[in-house]
């Protein structure tokens, strides 16, 4: 059993529409010390070429809830622009989910890896390892 007084968080994004990691997605992290407490913005990062955020801020002691906010709209706009260089897109031109916000409960001493599986019209998350 861990003796740490804080939880830790990591994440990565896989774009399931192309079968690859999603680089360059901004991720913001917030935390709160109880379900009725106000959210405290902790900062953020962006996914690297492997779709991972390796430098998310540490969680403060007493954190019980975490929020990850993924800014996916710019990513999909870039993907669409690159795809249209070869051929015009024949699908909805808008971004259905401009952001994905995931909120989850944490316990001190535990590590939470939260992968985001993403495509232009849906997403899925889970607690990874």
C-alpha positions as CSV (number, residue, x, y, z in Angstrom):
1,X,0.0,0.0,0.0
2,X,1.3,3.4,-0.9
3,X,2.1,6.0,1.7
4,X,1.7,9.0,-0.6
5,X,-0.7,11.7,0.6
6,X,-1.7,12.6,-2.9
7,X,-3.1,10.9,-6.0
8,X,-1.4,11.2,-9.4
9,X,-2.8,11.5,-12.9
10,X,-1.6,10.7,-16.4
11,X,-3.4,10.6,-19.8
12,X,-3.0,9.9,-23.4
13,X,-5.2,10.3,-26.5
14,X,-5.7,7.8,-29.4
15,X,-7.5,9.0,-32.5
16,X,-9.5,5.8,-33.4
17,X,-10.6,7.3,-36.7
18,X,-7.0,7.1,-38.0
19,X,-5.6,4.4,-35.6
20,X,-2.9,6.7,-34.3
21,X,-2.0,8.9,-31.3
22,X,-3.4,12.5,-31.3
23,X,-0.5,14.9,-30.9
24,X,-0.8,18.6,-30.0
25,X,-4.1,18.4,-28.0
26,X,-4.1,20.9,-25.1
27,X,-5.1,19.3,-21.8
28,X,-6.1,21.3,-18.7
29,X,-6.1,19.9,-15.2
30,X,-8.3,21.0,-12.3
31,X,-8.9,19.5,-8.8
32,X,-11.1,20.0,-5.8
33,X,-11.0,18.7,-2.2
34,X,-14.5,17.4,-2.0
35,X,-17.6,17.3,-4.2
36,X,-19.0,20.6,-3.0
37,X,-15.7,22.5,-3.2
38,X,-14.8,24.8,-6.0
39,X,-12.5,23.7,-8.8
40,X,-8.9,24.9,-8.7
41,X,-7.2,25.1,-12.0
42,X,-3.7,23.5,-11.8
43,X,-2.4,24.2,-15.3
44,X,-2.0,22.0,-18.3
45,X,0.1,20.5,-21.0
46,X,-0.3,19.2,-24.6
47,X,0.0,15.7,-26.0
48,X,3.3,14.8,-27.6
49,X,3.8,12.9,-30.8
50,X,2.9,9.7,-29.0
51,X,-0.4,11.3,-27.7
52,X,0.8,11.4,-24.1
53,X,0.9,14.3,-21.6
54,X,4.1,13.6,-19.6
55,X,4.2,16.8,-17.6
56,X,0.7,17.4,-16.0
57,X,0.9,19.3,-12.8
58,X,0.9,17.4,-9.5
59,X,-2.3,17.2,-7.5
60,X,-2.5,19.1,-4.2
61,X,-2.9,17.2,-1.0
62,X,-6.5,16.5,-0.1
63,X,-7.7,16.2,-3.8
64,X,-10.8,14.0,-4.1
65,X,-12.0,14.9,-7.6
66,X,-10.1,15.6,-10.8
67,X,-11.2,17.2,-14.1
68,X,-9.3,16.8,-17.4
69,X,-10.4,19.1,-20.1
70,X,-9.2,18.1,-23.6
71,X,-9.4,20.9,-26.3
72,X,-10.1,18.6,-29.3
73,X,-11.5,21.1,-31.8
74,X,-8.2,22.5,-32.9
75,X,-6.8,19.0,-33.3
76,X,-9.7,17.9,-35.6
77,X,-9.6,21.2,-37.6
78,X,-5.9,20.4,-38.3
79,X,-6.7,16.8,-39.2
80,X,-9.5,17.9,-41.6
81,X,-7.2,20.5,-43.2
82,X,-4.5,17.9,-43.8
83,X,-7.0,15.4,-45.2
84,X,-8.5,18.0,-47.6
85,X,-5.2,18.5,-49.2
86,X,-5.6,15.1,-50.9
87,X,-9.4,15.1,-51.4
88,X,-12.4,17.1,-50.3
89,X,-14.1,15.8,-47.1
90,X,-17.6,14.5,-47.7
91,X,-18.8,14.6,-44.1
92,X,-20.1,17.2,-41.6
93,X,-17.8,20.1,-41.7
94,X,-18.2,21.0,-38.0
95,X,-16.6,19.6,-34.9
96,X,-19.3,17.7,-32.9
97,X,-17.4,17.7,-29.6
98,X,-15.2,20.9,-29.4
99,X,-13.9,19.8,-26.0
100,X,-14.1,16.6,-23.9
101,X,-14.3,17.1,-20.1
102,X,-13.7,14.1,-17.9
103,X,-14.4,14.3,-14.1
104,X,-13.4,11.4,-11.8
105,X,-12.9,10.7,-8.1
106,X,-9.5,9.9,-6.7
107,X,-8.0,8.5,-3.5
108,X,-4.7,9.5,-2.0
109,X,-1.8,7.3,-2.9
110,X,-3.4,6.0,-6.1
111,X,-2.2,6.6,-9.7
112,X,-5.0,7.3,-12.3
113,X,-4.2,6.8,-16.0
114,X,-7.1,8.0,-18.0
115,X,-6.8,7.3,-21.8
116,X,-9.2,9.1,-24.2
117,X,-10.2,7.1,-27.3
118,X,-11.3,9.8,-29.7
119,X,-13.0,10.1,-33.1
120,X,-14.8,13.1,-34.8
121,X,-18.2,12.0,-33.6
122,X,-17.6,10.2,-30.3
123,X,-15.2,9.3,-27.5
124,X,-14.6,6.8,-24.7
125,X,-12.5,6.9,-21.6
126,X,-11.5,4.4,-19.0
127,X,-9.2,3.9,-16.0
128,X,-6.1,2.4,-17.5
129,X,-2.9,1.2,-15.8
